[in-house]
Amino acid sequence: MSEPATTPATSLVDLGIKACTAYGREDLAARLGRIRTGLADPAVHIVVAGEFKQGKSSLINALLGTAVCPVDDDVATAVPTFVRHGEEKTATLVYDGNPPRREQVEFADLRGHVVEGSALGARPARVDVTVPRKILAGGLVMVDTPGVGGLGSAHAAAGLAAISVADAVVFVTDAAQELTRSEVEFLRQAHELCPTVVCALTKIDFYPAWRRIRDLNAGHLRMVGDLPLMPVSSPLRARAVRANDQKLNVESGFPDLVKFVQERVGGGAAARRSADAGAEVLAVCDQLTGQFSAERDALANPANAQRIVDDLNTAKRQVEELKTAAARWSVTLNDGTADLTADVDFDLRDRIRKITTEADDAIDEVDPADMWPEMEEWLRARISYDLLGNYTFLRRRAAELSEQVAGHFHEASGKAVGMLKVYNPTPLVEERAVEHRIELAKMTAGKQVMVALKSAYGGALMFTMLGSLMGVALGPIGIGIGVVMGHRGLKDEKKRQLEKRRAQGKNAMRRYCDEISFVSGKDSRDTVRRVQRQLRDHYTRLAEELNRSTATALAAATDTAKRSQADRQKRLKDLDAELTRLGQLRDRATKLAQA
Amino acid sequence: MTLVERTRAALTRAAGVYRGSGFDERIAEVRARLDEPLRVAIAGRVKSGKSTLLNALVADRLAPTDAGECTRIVTWYRDGHTYRVTLHPRAGGAPRQLRFTRDEGAVEVDLGGIRPEDVHSLDITWPSQALRRATLIDTPGIGSLSERVSRRAWELIAPDDEETPADAVLYLMRHLHANDLEFLHAFHDTEVSRPNPVNAIGVLSRADEIGVGRLDAMASARRIAARLAGDGNVRRVVQTVVPVAGLLAETAATLTETEVRHLRAVAGLEVKPAEELLLTADRFVNTLPELGLTSIEREALLARFGLYGIRLASTLLRQDGQTTATGLARELTDRSGLTELQEVLGSLFFERRDVLKARSALLALDTLTRTRPRSGSPAVAAEVEEIVASAHPFNELRVLATLRAGWLGGKPAVVEELERVIGGTGTAPHIRLDLPPDAGAGQLRSAASEALVRWQRRAENPLTVHEMAVAARVAVRSCEGLLADLNGRAR
């Protein structure tokens, strides 16, 4: 289970918070408090994706051992469903909007809202479901997605968008046939976006030849990059859960999948979060230790006191500089954001321009009256893919920018922190930890971007909005049936009508592209801005903390001169005790961060 | 003159015009095709059960079927006096006769060292009652992992030039995908009538898998097929959608006494142990040794029936222990949906054979006169256009296509009647007039007269919108034709 996996981290962070509060550093305590919340509610997303009617919903139901996602022979899931742990069964519809509109519905009515073609008004953007299942208690969130419907469809792009913020992907394919080309292609892309992908081969109870299919699929999967393949049977698992039959459960193949979900996904994520928490505590310890050790040095060695005060003054100036707009990291961030906005916008425009040209050519070749639904489908798919490309571009560039900013910040702050550390009497950390910290700085830098991106896309499927925009009607196709009858002499009229339809089609298509460009341009600008704000706030906060640490250290060091001898001895003893305690905390944090 | 006679006349004229131009052979080919059985292509995505359905229709296990991707070459199955396999190379050149063996029924062809990529098509001649009605064409699936295999299917059904080698197509779908629609559209021509749901029937194949082998799987499949058939996008490209459990249909058509004996052993079990045994395919093979069947026999049974087939057949045998092998085969054929498919094929394809054949021939002539003009060819082109524009069956098809495309609005009841009268649901008189199959001649005649009056009124009513008035005139012709036929029959 993933819950105990983060328990040591939680208790360590709690200890850190206690220490910070005791030393009067509420700012640092607040920082650890945020980490604490993240540990308590980790939200690990596992996206279940695959073609239509492969048994995705059944797989989730069988995995959870309860009927959550509606299953039907005919209609397929149309709305992504997020299943998480909760004390009671609840279902909430989330509609697009700012802020998103949420509406609680009866759990039993869920089917009407998430399956295709339900006539219950506007379709929600996603559905949040909670169920009291132990397997989810560690913070796992299972995401049931609509079928991808062939590579190149808008659905597939939406699926990939969901995958880009997921922690793991379970790709579902049934044992009726080997993986198709589009499935393999989808898997390849999914694997690039999310490193943890597992392929579940469903319905092995029904298809006698499933072992052959499994072997064929294993061959295809090797081309994608050695993804694990797990044959499972959802009906067997459901039966096993009902009858509490362990043997049947093993036969269903689910224990492997459960193990994968809990250990590799849940466990992996827990370990990552524990390491993060350890690193944060370590950073906090560094600041506190620096603060106390400067004071201790000044006390123990009165001759050095003035030099220490001078050094601390220099450090303080540096940290203060870090807080101003002229600081290098801040300049990098501002310039980088401007560049990023321009580049992303150009990339989007370029893509849309290419699509428009292509669509124009396509319309010239066909009669829109026959092909309009296909054109629509094609256009939507094409745009989804390019939006996904644009988004990936944004994501990559934002991560690069974040790394740059982090580099510049740590370069500058490192001096100040180093100056604090000089007075550290005992070298507590080995050299290795320094390297580790650089790695860590990078990691947290990437994390800042992901936080911003996740809040932008909310783990929901941004591309679902495309559907609602595509309400372009192709004018009246009320060409008289006489024309269709193809009598001679009407050929010219026929041609004229065709030209008119083509012009109409092109216009509609352009309007649609404009709309898309406008909406997603705004969306990506907002996202970049959100990334910028996130980074700015993050580093400003760090600078503030550092500032306070140096200021406290400086005040304490200055005070030492005023103290009496007895007072000094007493204070020295106190400080040594504090430093030992901090050292212990630090040791634990180091261990956790390096695990 | 009937449509076929007019088409033949146009062909004769074309033969005169193109004599000695190197196209004699082409025209002879088109003319020969006019008299051949209807060519029905079986198309669909990869692994949709095309070869299995072909076997079921022929009632013989000719085409090899397998869990992996199997059909890689376009294969024609036609009736003939002898058993023969001919290979047509891709690069052109003379067709070659190949050696073949029959392995457990399926025809195993020895390509004689030629790579499948270099083969254009295989021609299998087989004396068979079923093939006398229609030549069947098995195609590789689209969406196959190997690009080349799927391109081959495209070339057959949707070649760049307009005449398609097939007169009609059975399109197998498992669930409606975007790809499917694209494929169907490419199949439909644009000149004679468009878009054309006239020469395609959709088959919801592997129907037993929709309910993952539950006993009520076919009921579920039937519901889905009905919904698909009513869907606007599907209506534009296929006439109707029929669910078929292909494997079961194939097995029912070729059922052996041994298999029935084995099934009786399963049917002899109590309900509870039978359910446990048939819970999964693996269990059926490996558990309950006292059943008295070897694992090889059980695997063979699974391969032939599938889990659904065994569940269904054993249930049927348990309900009625007296059922004979023939009775069981008939029951299974009915349950598999094959009977219904054959009825639909009869009323939508075979009864319309002449129209479909003439259409293919006229399309070929149209292409020829357009791409290879010659002195005298404009007259041929004019004759073709004249036939295409005036022949009543084509007008019916065109109105039908317009209806299907949703371009013709009106009261639902009127539109429905229109579709029926012009033969959209089948061309037999009782179907057109919405009467039971056993309706007497008098009943048919009076219904036809009433329909005639009704449509005349609609055609002449000044308030009728123009499109509907044109369509109504076509319906009037259909009614007149019906009456003439009925009177002719009476006399």
Interface residues (C-beta under 8 A of the other chain):
Chain A: F52 K53 D73 D74 A76 G149 G150 S153 A176 Q177 E178 L179 T180 R181 S182 V184 K203 I204 D205 F206 Y207 P208 A209 W210 R212 I213 L216 H220 S233 P235 L236 R239 E251 D367 A369 D370 M371 P373 E374 E377 A381 I477 G478 I479 G480 I481 G482 V484 M485 G486 H487 R488
Chain B: V46 K47 A67 G68 E69 G143 S144 L145 E147 R174 H175 H177 A178 N179 L181 E182 H185 T190 R194 P195 R206 E209 I210 G211 V212 G213 A217 S220 A221 R223 I224 R227 N233 L279 T280 A281 D282 V285 E299 L302 A303 G306 L307 Y308 E385 V388 A389 N395 R398 V399 A401 T402 A405 W407 L408 H466 E467 M468 V470 A471
